[in-house]
Amino acid sequence: MKIIHKISVILSLVTGYSQANTSLLVQRAVSSHEQQILKIDPVTGNSEVVAILNGLSGGTSSIAIDEPNSRCFVIGYDLQSNHRLYEIDLKTGTVISNPILSVHENIGDPYYNTSDNMIYAQSSVSSNEQLVLKIDPITGAARTIADITGLSGGTTALTVDPISKRCFCFGYNNQSQQKMFVIDMQNEKLLVSLVLSIGGSLADPFYNSNDGLIYVQKSISINEQEIYKIDPVSGKTTLISTLSEHFGSTSALTIDPANHVCYLSGYDSQYNHNMYTIDITSGILMAVTPLSVKESFGDPVIMGTNDINIAKTASVFDNLNVYPNPSNGMFSVSSAVNIPGQINVEIFDALGEKVYEKVGLFSNFSQIDLSAIRSGEYFVRFYGNNDACTKRISIVN
């Protein structure tokens, strides 16, 4: 493991690893009543202060970002112990608003959903009950959209698939099984809970809209971390990378969809604070970059090339349509452009059971006959050409 680690570092220096110009936004606690928002260049390791929040104590360890409007959100307590949501202008570094939240319990790391302009977060009510909250960033009003009983421990954050309007939480049930809970954000209900094949302590998850998979970090020992990808439909887990000589870290990784890499910060055996760049397709450690900021910080979020938009890599499935939806079970699948190579399809029910599979589906048009399957909601997963996407369909018969 140590030899592989060192060879990977040398290789990244020799080949001159480079990527599209993206940056990371992180939150750092300077003192018990001061937080900083930093912007970090993952290639050079340089950082700059974007905003300083005085009088903010405790709260989440991560930021929710609204890139189209160049703002971010941080949750924490003021000096009077009011639970507040801080809205920050990323261009000026000023606090735009800080409404008091209607919920007083601790809240996990937030996620800003651009499709409905709401913030989603997970809150721990007790040792075996978690709430999924929908927060209005203007008023601070919080509403419960899912109450998950029997969920203990687990991650402190959820992750969101904005296309299918699902969010995912992780934790243990009463039988100490590691489970993934899938919540329908639109209809505000728990869809399914899937038992995962991996146990142990998982860091906060990240949903990658480019391949439709969830990525998560697992701590194996004091100096070893593993990175897994999880199929959110079936719950299948796959190990993609192992990092040795990696001591401590932020509590989660972040995915850069434009460059097909993930970033993970941590300390090496000499206590140097580094940014680790891993190719999420091959699992290869591409670079280890020394960071200019030596203190630990919260979970990073990705910022696009112009600090406004995240560049989404063009997908062969961008023009793919499944219709009519809902239907009686007969679905047409078409694409406005020819899709090269072999495309495969899997369909799962709300419990994660596979109900349909076909290899080599079509070039630009095909039909799927699900008329023998009972009414309900299903998830269709298309994959091939090192790409994938998931769509939701409804059968009414």
Secondary structure, DSSP 8 states (H G I E B T S, - for coil): -HHHHHHHHHHHHHHT------EEEEEEEEETTEEEEEEE-TTT--EEEEEEEET-BS--SB-EEEGGGTEEEEEEE-TT--EEEEEEETTT--EEE--B-S--S-B-B-EEETTTTEEEEEEEEETTEEEEEEE-TTT--EEEEEEEET-BS--SB-EEETTTTEEEEEEE-TT--EEEEEEETTTTEEEEEEE-S--S-B-B-EEETTTTEEEEEEEEETTEEEEEEE-TTT--EEEEEEEES-EEE-SB-EEETTTTEEEEEEE-TT--EEEEEEETTT--EEEEEE-S--S---B-EEE-TTSS-------TTTTEEEESSSBSSEEEEEESS---S--EEEEEETTS-EEEEESS--SSEEEEE-TTS-SEEEEEEEEETTEEEEEEEEE--
